[in-house]
Amino acid sequence: MTNNTGKIVQIISAVVDVHFSDNNSLPKILNALECNNNGSKVILEVAQHIGDNIARCISMHPTDGL
């Protein structure tokens, strides 16, 4: 397991776009990402690479507050 850090750039309902600093840190499709939402863990699954080092993900939890 690698520990790459990305930044959420867009949220539309359960779809979350996450930007990574370089192409080498972009997670593979179907990998899980973990983010913190005010103390609770939110799991995102990478569904697509949409370019510019952005991974389009599907949230497995509510995205309110992200």
N, CA, C and O atoms as a Tinker XYZ file with bonds, in Angstrom:
   264  protein
     1  N      0.844000   -1.176000    0.000000    73     2
     2  CA     0.000000    0.000000    0.000000    64     1     3
     3  C      0.890000    1.239000    0.000000    63     2     4     5
     4  O      1.812000    1.355000    0.807000    81     3
     5  N      0.602000    2.156000   -0.910000    73     3     6
     6  CA     1.356000    3.398000   -0.959000    64     5     7
     7  C      0.562000    4.510000   -0.299000    63     6     8     9
     8  O     -0.659000    4.430000   -0.167000    81     7
     9  N      1.265000    5.531000    0.107000    73     7    10
    10  CA     0.626000    6.635000    0.809000    64     9    11
    11  C      0.769000    7.904000   -0.024000    63    10    12    13
    12  O      1.575000    8.776000    0.300000    81    11
    13  N     -0.013000    8.005000   -1.097000    73    11    14
    14  CA    -0.015000    9.198000   -1.938000    64    13    15
    15  C     -1.053000   10.171000   -1.409000    63    14    16    17
    16  O     -2.081000    9.767000   -0.864000    81    15
    17  N     -0.779000   11.439000   -1.574000    73    15    18
    18  CA    -1.715000   12.460000   -1.121000    64    17    19
    19  C     -2.257000   13.213000   -2.316000    63    18    20    21
    20  O     -1.502000   13.704000   -3.156000    81    19
    21  N     -3.577000   13.298000   -2.384000    73    19    22
    22  CA    -4.235000   14.046000   -3.443000    64    21    23
    23  C     -5.103000   15.133000   -2.849000    63    22    24    25
    24  O     -5.266000   15.224000   -1.633000    81    23
    25  N     -5.658000   15.957000   -3.721000    73    23    26
    26  CA    -6.519000   17.057000   -3.286000    64    25    27
    27  C     -7.852000   16.937000   -4.012000    63    26    28    29
    28  O     -7.892000   16.822000   -5.237000    81    27
    29  N     -8.940000   16.965000   -3.252000    73    27    30
    30  CA   -10.271000   16.922000   -3.857000    64    29    31
    31  C    -10.507000   18.241000   -4.578000    63    30    32    33
    32  O    -10.385000   19.315000   -3.989000    81    31
    33  N    -10.851000   18.145000   -5.876000    73    31    34
    34  CA   -11.062000   19.358000   -6.665000    64    33    35
    35  C    -12.515000   19.562000   -7.062000    63    34    36    37
    36  O    -12.908000   20.670000   -7.426000    81    35
    37  N    -13.325000   18.493000   -6.997000    73    35    38
    38  CA   -14.737000   18.631000   -7.360000    64    37    39
    39  C    -15.537000   17.488000   -6.751000    63    38    40    41
    40  O    -15.088000   16.342000   -6.711000    81    39
    41  N    -16.734000   17.828000   -6.279000    73    39    42
    42  CA   -17.656000   16.820000   -5.756000    64    41    43
    43  C    -19.021000   17.087000   -6.367000    63    42    44    45
    44  O    -19.566000   18.185000   -6.248000    81    43
    45  N    -19.565000   16.073000   -7.022000    73    43    46
    46  CA   -20.933000   16.137000   -7.539000    64    45    47
    47  C    -21.622000   14.867000   -7.077000    63    46    48    49
    48  O    -21.431000   13.797000   -7.654000    81    47
    49  N    -22.425000   14.994000   -6.032000    73    47    50
    50  CA   -23.116000   13.861000   -5.421000    64    49    51
    51  C    -22.086000   12.833000   -4.958000    63    50    52    53
    52  O    -21.250000   13.151000   -4.112000    81    51
    53  N    -22.124000   11.618000   -5.486000    73    51    54
    54  CA   -21.187000   10.569000   -5.061000    64    53    55
    55  C    -19.921000   10.527000   -5.911000    63    54    56    57
    56  O    -19.046000    9.693000   -5.677000    81    55
    57  N    -19.814000   11.420000   -6.896000    73    55    58
    58  CA   -18.645000   11.458000   -7.779000    64    57    59
    59  C    -17.666000   12.501000   -7.251000    63    58    60    61
    60  O    -18.016000   13.665000   -7.061000    81    59
    61  N    -16.429000   12.058000   -7.018000    73    59    62
    62  CA   -15.409000   12.926000   -6.432000    64    61    63
    63  C    -14.178000   12.897000   -7.331000    63    62    64    65
    64  O    -13.653000   11.825000   -7.635000    81    63
    65  N    -13.717000   14.072000   -7.757000    73    63    66
    66  CA   -12.496000   14.186000   -8.551000    64    65    67
    67  C    -11.344000   14.557000   -7.628000    63    66    68    69
    68  O    -11.437000   15.501000   -6.844000    81    67
    69  N    -10.246000   13.792000   -7.735000    73    67    70
    70  CA    -9.088000   13.997000   -6.869000    64    69    71
    71  C     -7.862000   14.246000   -7.746000    63    70    72    73
    72  O     -7.557000   13.454000   -8.638000    81    71
    73  N     -7.161000   15.352000   -7.488000    73    71    74
    74  CA    -5.955000   15.707000   -8.242000    64    73    75
    75  C     -4.722000   15.233000   -7.486000    63    74    76    77
    76  O     -4.621000   15.401000   -6.271000    81    75
    77  N     -3.780000   14.635000   -8.227000    73    75    78
    78  CA    -2.510000   14.191000   -7.660000    64    77    79
    79  C     -1.387000   14.991000   -8.297000    63    78    80    81
    80  O     -1.506000   15.439000   -9.438000    81    79
    81  N     -0.296000   15.170000   -7.562000    73    79    82
    82  CA     0.766000   16.076000   -7.989000    64    81    83
    83  C      1.474000   15.635000   -9.265000    63    82    84    85
    84  O      1.883000   16.480000  -10.060000    81    83
    85  N      1.624000   14.346000   -9.472000    73    83    86
    86  CA     2.264000   13.887000  -10.705000    64    85    87
    87  C      1.659000   12.568000  -11.160000    63    86    88    89
    88  O      0.931000   11.909000  -10.418000    81    87
    89  N      1.974000   12.201000  -12.389000    73    87    90
    90  CA     1.388000   11.008000  -12.997000    64    89    91
    91  C      1.813000    9.734000  -12.281000    63    90    92    93
    92  O      1.083000    8.743000  -12.307000    81    91
    93  N      2.986000    9.740000  -11.640000    73    91    94
    94  CA     3.461000    8.543000  -10.938000    64    93    95
    95  C      2.671000    8.265000   -9.670000    63    94    96    97
    96  O      2.646000    7.126000   -9.202000    81    95
    97  N      2.025000    9.276000   -9.103000    73    95    98
    98  CA     1.264000    9.062000   -7.873000    64    97    99
    99  C     -0.218000    8.812000   -8.134000    63    98   100   101
   100  O     -0.979000    8.586000   -7.193000    81    99
   101  N     -0.637000    8.848000   -9.401000    73    99   102
   102  CA    -2.034000    8.606000   -9.751000    64   101   103
   103  C     -2.380000    7.140000   -9.462000    63   102   104   105
   104  O     -1.734000    6.241000  -10.001000    81   103
   105  N     -3.392000    6.887000   -8.617000    73   103   106
   106  CA    -3.723000    5.496000   -8.281000    64   105   107
   107  C     -4.363000    4.769000   -9.462000    63   106   108   109
   108  O     -4.969000    5.389000  -10.336000    81   107
   109  N     -4.220000    3.469000   -9.471000    73   107   110
   110  CA    -4.790000    2.657000  -10.547000    64   109   111
   111  C     -6.306000    2.584000  -10.409000    63   110   112   113
   112  O     -6.857000    2.758000   -9.322000    81   111
   113  N     -6.963000    2.323000  -11.528000    73   111   114
   114  CA    -8.418000    2.167000  -11.533000    64   113   115
   115  C     -8.796000    0.980000  -10.646000    63   114   116   117
   116  O     -8.115000   -0.046000  -10.644000    81   115
   117  N     -9.871000    1.128000   -9.905000    73   115   118
   118  CA   -10.426000    0.189000   -8.931000    64   117   119
   119  C     -9.680000    0.190000   -7.598000    63   118   120   121
   120  O    -10.045000   -0.560000   -6.693000    81   119
   121  N     -8.644000    1.017000   -7.461000    73   119   122
   122  CA    -7.998000    1.162000   -6.156000    64   121   123
   123  C     -8.883000    1.993000   -5.238000    63   122   124   125
   124  O     -9.696000    2.794000   -5.698000    81   123
   125  N     -8.717000    1.794000   -3.954000    73   123   126
   126  CA    -9.482000    2.545000   -2.963000    64   125   127
   127  C     -8.648000    3.705000   -2.437000    63   126   128   129
   128  O     -7.446000    3.568000   -2.207000    81   127
   129  N     -9.295000    4.836000   -2.250000    73   127   130
   130  CA    -8.686000    5.998000   -1.610000    64   129   131
   131  C     -9.404000    6.224000   -0.291000    63   130   132   133
   132  O    -10.599000    5.956000   -0.165000    81   131
   133  N     -8.675000    6.711000    0.671000    73   131   134
   134  CA    -9.258000    6.984000    1.983000    64   133   135
   135  C     -9.088000    8.463000    2.286000    63   134   136   137
   136  O     -7.994000    9.011000    2.147000    81   135
   137  N    -10.170000    9.107000    2.700000    73   135   138
   138  CA   -10.059000   10.501000    3.111000    64   137   139
   139  C    -10.787000   10.693000    4.435000    63   138   140   141
   140  O    -11.635000    9.892000    4.827000    81   139
   141  N    -10.433000   11.762000    5.097000    73   139   142
   142  CA   -10.966000   12.064000    6.415000    64   141   143
   143  C    -12.033000   13.144000    6.277000    63   142   144   145
   144  O    -11.791000   14.189000    5.673000    81   143
   145  N    -13.200000   12.892000    6.830000    73   143   146
   146  CA   -14.292000   13.863000    6.806000    64   145   147
   147  C    -14.675000   14.192000    8.244000    63   146   148   149
   148  O    -15.585000   13.590000    8.813000    81   147
   149  N    -13.967000   15.153000    8.817000    73   147   150
   150  CA   -14.223000   15.574000   10.203000    64   149   151
   151  C    -14.199000   14.400000   11.177000    63   150   152   153
   152  O    -15.080000   14.265000   12.026000    81   151
   153  N    -13.185000   13.559000   11.044000    73   151   154
   154  CA   -13.014000   12.447000   11.962000    64   153   155
   155  C    -13.576000   11.122000   11.489000    63   154   156   157
   156  O    -13.244000   10.083000   12.060000    81   155
   157  N    -14.415000   11.124000   10.466000    73   155   158
   158  CA   -14.924000    9.850000    9.954000    64   157   159
   159  C    -14.251000    9.527000    8.621000    63   158   160   161
   160  O    -13.979000   10.418000    7.816000    81   159
   161  N    -13.992000    8.252000    8.407000    73   159   162
   162  CA   -13.292000    7.795000    7.210000    64   161   163
   163  C    -14.270000    7.664000    6.051000    63   162   164   165
   164  O    -15.355000    7.103000    6.203000    81   163
   165  N    -13.879000    8.187000    4.890000    73   163   166
   166  CA   -14.668000    8.067000    3.663000    64   165   167
   167  C    -13.813000    7.317000    2.647000    63   166   168   169
   168  O    -12.667000    7.691000    2.399000    81   167
   169  N    -14.366000    6.268000    2.066000    73   167   170
   170  CA   -13.661000    5.464000    1.074000    64   169   171
   171  C    -14.154000    5.853000   -0.318000    63   170   172   173
   172  O    -15.357000    5.928000   -0.570000    81   171
   173  N    -13.197000    6.098000   -1.216000    73   171   174
   174  CA   -13.486000    6.416000   -2.612000    64   173   175
   175  C    -12.869000    5.329000   -3.482000    63   174   176   177
   176  O    -11.770000    4.854000   -3.193000    81   175
   177  N    -13.561000    4.932000   -4.537000    73   175   178
   178  CA   -13.019000    3.955000   -5.480000    64   177   179
   179  C    -12.722000    4.655000   -6.794000    63   178   180   181
   180  O    -13.591000    5.317000   -7.363000    81   179
   181  N    -11.490000    4.509000   -7.278000    73   179   182
   182  CA   -11.088000    5.140000   -8.533000    64   181   183
   183  C    -11.825000    4.455000   -9.683000    63   182   184   185
   184  O    -11.734000    3.240000   -9.855000    81   183
   185  N    -12.552000    5.247000  -10.464000    73   183   186
   186  CA   -13.328000    4.710000  -11.581000    64   185   187
   187  C    -12.735000    5.087000  -12.936000    63   186   188   189
   188  O    -12.915000    4.366000  -13.917000    81   187
   189  N    -12.022000    6.223000  -12.990000    73   187   190
   190  CA   -11.562000    6.721000  -14.284000    64   189   191
   191  C    -10.418000    7.703000  -14.081000    63   190   192   193
   192  O    -10.376000    8.426000  -13.086000    81   191
   193  N     -9.490000    7.721000  -15.032000    73   191   194
   194  CA    -8.471000    8.768000  -15.097000    64   193   195
   195  C     -8.950000    9.753000  -16.152000    63   194   196   197
   196  O     -9.128000    9.382000  -17.312000    81   195
   197  N     -9.162000   11.008000  -15.759000    73   195   198
   198  CA    -9.762000   11.962000  -16.696000    64   197   199
   199  C     -8.761000   12.974000  -17.238000    63   198   200   201
   200  O     -9.153000   13.948000  -17.880000    81   199
   201  N     -7.485000   12.758000  -16.988000    73   199   202
   202  CA    -6.449000   13.646000  -17.501000    64   201   203
   203  C     -6.007000   14.655000  -16.463000    63   202   204   205
   204  O     -6.663000   14.832000  -15.437000    81   203
   205  N     -4.876000   15.325000  -16.737000    73   203   206
   206  CA    -4.305000   16.330000  -15.834000    64   205   207
   207  C     -4.097000   15.784000  -14.424000    63   206   208   209
   208  O     -4.272000   16.507000  -13.444000    81   207
   209  N     -3.722000   14.506000  -14.324000    73   207   210
   210  CA    -3.454000   13.844000  -13.041000    64   209   211
   211  C     -4.663000   13.849000  -12.110000    63   210   212   213
   212  O     -4.517000   13.980000  -10.894000    81   211
   213  N     -5.852000   13.706000  -12.683000    73   211   214
   214  CA    -7.089000   13.678000  -11.896000    64   213   215
   215  C     -7.722000   12.296000  -11.994000    63   214   216   217
   216  O     -7.888000   11.741000  -13.080000    81   215
   217  N     -8.071000   11.757000  -10.827000    73   215   218
   218  CA    -8.780000   10.480000  -10.746000    64   217   219
   219  C    -10.237000   10.765000  -10.404000    63   218   220   221
   220  O    -10.528000   11.446000   -9.420000    81   219
   221  N    -11.143000   10.247000  -11.211000    73   219   222
   222  CA   -12.581000   10.370000  -10.918000    64   221   223
   223  C    -12.967000    9.155000  -10.087000    63   222   224   225
   224  O    -12.734000    8.012000  -10.480000    81   223
   225  N    -13.561000    9.427000   -8.932000    73   223   226
   226  CA   -13.846000    8.374000   -7.962000    64   225   227
   227  C    -15.330000    8.339000   -7.623000    63   226   228   229
   228  O    -16.057000    9.315000   -7.807000    81   227
   229  N    -15.750000    7.193000   -7.125000    73   227   230
   230  CA   -17.104000    7.009000   -6.617000    64   229   231
   231  C    -16.991000    6.820000   -5.108000    63   230   232   233
   232  O    -16.223000    5.983000   -4.633000    81   231
   233  N    -17.754000    7.596000   -4.369000    73   231   234
   234  CA   -17.713000    7.506000   -2.913000    64   233   235
   235  C    -18.585000    6.355000   -2.426000    63   234   236   237
   236  O    -19.686000    6.132000   -2.931000    81   235
   237  N    -18.076000    5.636000   -1.442000    73   235   238
   238  CA   -18.819000    4.544000   -0.821000    64   237   239
   239  C    -19.581000    5.030000    0.415000    63   238   240   241
   240  O    -20.295000    4.258000    1.055000    81   239
   241  N    -19.422000    6.309000    0.742000    73   239   242
   242  CA   -20.054000    6.914000    1.915000    64   241   243
   243  C    -20.632000    8.271000    1.513000    63   242   244   245
   244  O    -20.303000    8.781000    0.442000    81   243
   245  N    -21.476000    8.858000    2.340000    73   243   246
   246  CA   -21.984000   10.202000    2.035000    64   245   247
   247  C    -20.839000   11.210000    1.911000    63   246   248   249
   248  O    -19.848000   11.130000    2.638000    81   247
   249  N    -20.985000   12.152000    0.989000    73   247   250
   250  CA   -19.934000   13.143000    0.751000    64   249   251
   251  C    -20.233000   14.479000    1.420000    63   250   252   253
   252  O    -19.496000   15.444000    1.212000    81   251
   253  N    -21.281000   14.557000    2.205000    73   251   254
   254  CA   -21.613000   15.806000    2.896000    64   253   255
   255  C    -20.448000   16.231000    3.781000    63   254   256   257
   256  O    -19.967000   15.444000    4.596000    81   255
   257  N    -20.001000   17.453000    3.627000    73   255   258
   258  CA   -18.937000   17.984000    4.455000    64   257   259
   259  C    -17.549000   17.857000    3.874000    63   258   260   261
   260  O    -16.603000   18.430000    4.415000    81   259
   261  N    -17.398000   17.115000    2.777000    73   259   262
   262  CA   -16.073000   17.020000    2.166000    64   261   263
   263  C    -15.760000   18.343000    1.521000    63   262   264
   264  O    -14.689000   18.506000    0.937000    81   263
